[in-house]
Amino acid sequence: MNGMIPGGRTRSAAATMIAIAGLAIPAATASAAPKRVVYNNLNTVPVTVNGLPDEDTYSAAPFEFPFGGMVEFTKRPGVLKSLTTDVDSFTCEHGQYNLENCFTAKSNKKFHYELTAKIYEVGVHNEPVGPIATSTQTFKIPYRPTTNVSCPATGEGKGFGSNCDVGGFLSQITFKHFSSVVLPEKAIILITDTVSDSPNDVVNVGEQSAYKEYNESLSEPFVAEPPLNGGVPAVGTDPLPEEAYVRGALASGFTDFQPVFEVYAEQ
């Protein structure tokens, strides 16, 4: 599926000390500038599906990379500090997810996977300009859980867990190693990966809607659980709620399937 500053000559000395202390206060304050969330639509991802914890969102696969969306930050966002996004892991410790032989011995087992986040200014035709900030990191990402053989067969295998999720296993990653850059009011965020040695190592970029069920009687049998809160970000706005960037270019058809991000900045 597929963010306590504690009276002749003596009085003068005291006044000097007060003046020095007064100078020290702003310096201390400046060294501890607060971080704040300037964009967040992670609130739109369903927390539960069918009464069970959401373990699988719809997501964009590596052949759609660079993948992402346009975001509009809060007024005067400040200096970029970090970026969090959801990912879906299709990588099994042994086997392949769609061959119904996925096997992962320990539920907390993880593997290393490199991803890159790039932030661009918005061009006159909504094209990416830049990038103005880049972060490449190797993350420890959970393997997809073992196939649940009691789940119904689908074109993407039998799924995993009690909800028979047929996609990848949901987790979050945070990019922290950006150079200092003042964010514009609007930006395009794109995520991509590097070439893996194994074609079976797959990590997708998560979207708002979650996988709900498989119903073969429908024309589109993979049924989605729609975004929470009407898909409206908790912080900031989505300038293009019906579009996303696929292979770096603007594409339509992404209503309810926006990529999800949380961005922290420092004033």
C-alpha positions as CSV (number, residue, x, y, z in Angstrom):
1,M,0.0,0.0,0.0
2,N,1.5,1.1,-2.2
3,G,8.3,17.6,15.3
4,M,14.9,31.3,36.9
5,I,16.8,34.0,36.6
6,P,17.5,34.2,40.3
7,G,24.1,49.8,48.4
8,G,29.9,56.2,47.2
9,R,31.9,53.3,45.5
10,T,29.9,50.4,46.8
11,R,26.7,51.6,45.2
12,S,28.5,52.1,41.9
13,A,29.9,48.6,42.0
14,A,26.4,47.2,42.6
15,A,25.0,49.1,39.7
16,T,27.8,47.6,37.5
17,M,26.8,44.1,38.6
18,I,23.2,44.8,37.8
19,A,24.1,46.0,34.3
20,I,26.2,42.9,33.7
21,A,23.4,40.7,34.8
22,G,21.0,42.5,32.6
23,L,23.3,41.8,29.6
24,A,23.6,38.1,30.5
25,I,19.9,37.5,30.5
26,P,19.3,38.0,26.8
27,A,22.4,36.0,26.0
28,A,21.1,33.0,28.0
29,T,17.7,33.3,26.4
30,A,19.2,33.4,22.9
31,S,21.2,30.2,23.6
32,A,18.0,28.3,24.4
33,A,15.7,29.4,21.6
34,P,12.7,27.2,21.7
35,K,11.7,24.7,19.0
36,R,8.2,24.5,17.8
37,V,6.1,22.6,15.3
38,V,5.5,24.6,12.2
39,Y,3.8,22.0,10.2
40,N,2.1,18.7,11.2
41,N,-0.4,16.5,9.4
42,L,0.5,13.3,11.2
43,N,-2.8,13.9,13.1
44,T,-4.6,12.8,10.0
45,V,-3.3,9.2,10.1
46,P,-5.9,6.8,11.6
47,V,-4.9,5.6,15.1
48,T,-7.1,2.5,15.0
49,V,-8.6,0.5,12.2
50,N,-11.4,-2.0,12.8
51,G,-10.9,-1.4,16.5
52,L,-7.2,-2.5,16.3
53,P,-4.0,-0.4,16.3
54,D,-3.2,1.0,12.8
55,E,-0.1,-0.9,11.6
56,D,-0.3,-0.1,7.8
57,T,-1.0,3.0,5.9
58,Y,-1.2,3.5,2.1
59,S,2.2,4.5,0.9
60,A,4.4,5.5,-2.1
61,A,6.9,2.8,-3.3
62,P,10.5,3.5,-4.3
63,F,9.6,3.5,-8.0
64,E,7.6,6.7,-7.2
65,F,10.6,8.4,-5.5
66,P,11.3,11.2,-5.0
67,F,7.9,11.4,-3.5
68,G,6.3,14.1,-1.3
69,G,4.1,17.1,-1.1
70,M,3.8,20.8,-0.8
71,V,3.3,22.3,2.7
72,E,2.6,25.7,4.1
73,F,4.1,26.5,7.5
74,T,2.9,28.7,10.3
75,K,3.8,32.4,9.9
76,R,7.6,33.1,10.1
77,P,8.5,29.4,10.7
78,G,12.2,30.0,11.5
79,V,15.2,27.8,11.1
80,L,14.6,24.2,10.2
81,K,15.5,21.7,12.9
82,S,13.9,18.3,12.1
83,L,11.5,16.5,9.8
84,T,9.5,13.4,10.8
85,T,7.6,11.2,8.4
86,D,5.8,7.8,8.4
87,V,7.3,4.9,6.5
88,D,5.9,1.4,5.6
89,S,8.4,-1.5,5.7
90,F,7.8,-4.3,3.2
91,T,11.1,-5.9,4.0
92,C,10.9,-9.4,5.6
93,E,13.7,-10.9,7.6
94,H,13.2,-14.0,5.4
95,G,11.1,-14.4,2.3
96,Q,8.9,-11.9,0.4
97,Y,5.7,-10.2,1.6
98,N,3.7,-10.9,-1.6
99,L,4.8,-14.5,-1.9
100,E,3.1,-15.3,1.5
101,N,6.3,-16.6,2.9
102,C,7.4,-13.5,4.9
103,F,9.0,-14.7,8.2
104,T,10.4,-12.4,10.9
105,A,11.5,-14.2,14.0
106,K,11.4,-11.4,16.5
107,S,8.8,-8.6,16.4
108,N,11.3,-5.9,17.3
109,K,13.9,-7.0,14.8
110,K,15.2,-4.1,12.6
111,F,17.4,-3.5,9.6
112,H,19.4,-0.5,8.3
113,Y,18.0,1.6,5.4
114,E,19.2,4.9,4.0
115,L,16.7,7.7,3.1
116,T,17.2,11.3,2.0
117,A,14.8,14.2,2.7
118,K,15.1,17.3,0.6
119,I,13.2,20.6,1.1
120,Y,12.7,22.9,-1.9
121,E,11.3,26.4,-2.5
122,V,8.2,26.5,-4.6
123,G,8.6,27.7,-8.2
124,V,6.1,29.8,-10.2
125,H,4.5,26.7,-11.6
126,N,4.6,24.8,-8.3
127,E,7.8,23.0,-9.3
128,P,10.6,22.3,-6.8
129,V,13.4,24.9,-6.8
130,G,16.6,24.0,-4.9
131,P,16.9,22.1,-2.7
132,I,17.6,24.5,0.1
133,A,18.1,21.8,2.7
134,T,19.1,18.1,2.6
135,S,19.4,15.4,5.2
136,T,20.6,11.8,4.4
137,Q,20.4,9.3,7.3
138,T,20.5,5.6,7.8
139,F,17.6,4.4,9.9
140,K,16.8,1.3,11.9
141,I,13.5,0.2,10.5
142,P,11.4,-2.8,11.7
143,Y,11.0,-5.8,9.5
144,R,7.5,-6.6,8.2
145,P,5.8,-9.1,10.5
146,T,5.4,-12.7,9.5
147,T,2.6,-13.6,7.1
148,N,-0.7,-14.5,8.8
149,V,-1.7,-17.6,6.8
150,S,-5.3,-17.4,8.1
151,C,-5.8,-14.1,6.3
152,P,-7.6,-14.0,2.9
153,A,-5.6,-14.2,-0.2
154,T,-5.1,-11.0,-2.2
155,G,-3.0,-9.8,-5.1
156,E,-0.5,-8.6,-2.5
157,G,-0.4,-11.8,-0.4
158,K,-2.2,-12.8,2.8
159,G,-1.2,-9.9,5.0
160,F,0.0,-9.9,8.6
161,G,-1.4,-9.3,12.1
162,S,-5.0,-9.5,13.4
163,N,-6.1,-6.9,10.8
164,C,-4.6,-8.9,7.9
165,D,-2.7,-5.8,6.7
166,V,-1.5,-6.5,3.2
167,G,1.0,-3.6,3.0
168,G,4.1,-2.7,4.9
169,F,4.6,-2.3,8.6
170,L,4.1,1.3,9.9
171,S,6.8,3.2,11.8
172,Q,8.2,6.7,12.0
173,I,11.6,8.2,11.2
174,T,13.1,11.6,11.9
175,F,15.6,13.5,9.8
176,K,17.8,15.7,12.1
177,H,20.9,16.6,10.2
178,F,20.0,19.6,8.1
179,S,22.1,22.6,7.6
180,S,20.8,25.8,9.1
181,V,18.3,27.3,6.7
182,V,15.4,29.7,7.3
183,L,12.2,28.1,6.0
184,P,10.1,29.9,3.4
185,E,6.3,30.2,4.0
186,K,5.7,27.4,1.6
187,A,8.0,24.5,0.7
188,I,8.0,21.2,-1.2
189,I,9.2,18.1,0.8
190,L,10.5,15.1,-1.1
191,I,11.8,11.8,0.2
192,T,14.0,9.4,-1.8
193,D,16.2,6.4,-1.1
194,T,19.5,4.9,-2.4
195,V,19.8,1.8,-4.5
196,S,19.6,-1.3,-2.3
197,D,21.8,-4.4,-2.8
198,S,18.6,-6.5,-2.4
199,P,15.5,-5.9,-4.5
200,N,13.4,-7.3,-1.6
201,D,14.4,-4.4,0.7
202,V,11.5,-2.0,0.3
203,V,10.5,1.0,2.4
204,N,7.7,3.2,1.3
205,V,6.7,6.7,2.3
206,G,3.5,6.8,4.3
207,E,0.3,8.6,3.4
208,Q,-2.8,9.7,5.3
209,S,-5.2,6.8,4.7
210,A,-4.8,3.4,6.2
211,Y,-5.5,-0.1,4.9
212,K,-8.9,-1.3,6.2
213,E,-9.8,-4.5,4.5
214,Y,-9.9,-6.6,1.3
215,N,-13.3,-6.9,-0.3
216,E,-13.2,-8.8,-3.6
217,S,-16.8,-7.9,-4.4
218,L,-15.8,-4.2,-5.0
219,S,-14.2,-2.8,-8.2
220,E,-11.4,-1.5,-5.9
221,P,-11.1,-4.4,-3.5
222,F,-8.5,-2.8,-1.3
223,V,-10.6,-0.6,1.1
224,A,-9.1,2.4,2.8
225,E,-9.8,3.9,6.2
226,P,-10.0,7.6,5.5
227,P,-7.9,10.3,7.2
228,L,-8.8,11.6,10.6
229,N,-9.9,15.2,11.1
230,G,-11.0,15.5,7.5
231,G,-7.4,15.3,6.4
232,V,-6.8,18.8,7.8
233,P,-3.3,19.4,9.3
234,A,-3.1,20.2,13.0
235,V,-0.4,22.9,12.3
236,G,0.0,24.7,9.0
237,T,-2.0,23.9,5.8
238,D,-1.9,21.8,2.7
239,P,-1.8,24.2,-0.3
240,L,-2.5,21.3,-2.8
241,P,-4.7,18.7,-1.0
242,E,-5.5,16.9,-4.2
243,E,-1.9,16.6,-5.5
244,A,1.4,15.2,-4.5
245,Y,4.9,14.9,-6.1
246,V,5.7,11.6,-7.8
247,R,9.2,11.1,-9.2
248,G,9.6,14.8,-8.3
249,A,6.8,16.0,-10.6
250,L,3.3,17.2,-9.6
251,A,0.6,14.5,-9.9
252,S,-3.1,14.5,-9.3
253,G,-5.3,12.0,-7.5
254,F,-4.0,12.3,-4.0
255,T,-7.1,13.5,-2.1
256,D,-7.0,11.7,1.2
257,F,-3.6,10.3,0.3
258,Q,-1.3,13.2,1.2
259,P,2.2,12.3,2.4
260,V,2.5,13.0,6.1
261,F,5.1,15.2,7.8
262,E,5.9,17.0,11.1
263,V,8.4,19.8,10.8
264,Y,10.1,21.5,13.8
265,A,11.8,24.9,13.5
266,E,13.7,27.2,15.8
267,Q,13.0,31.0,16.2
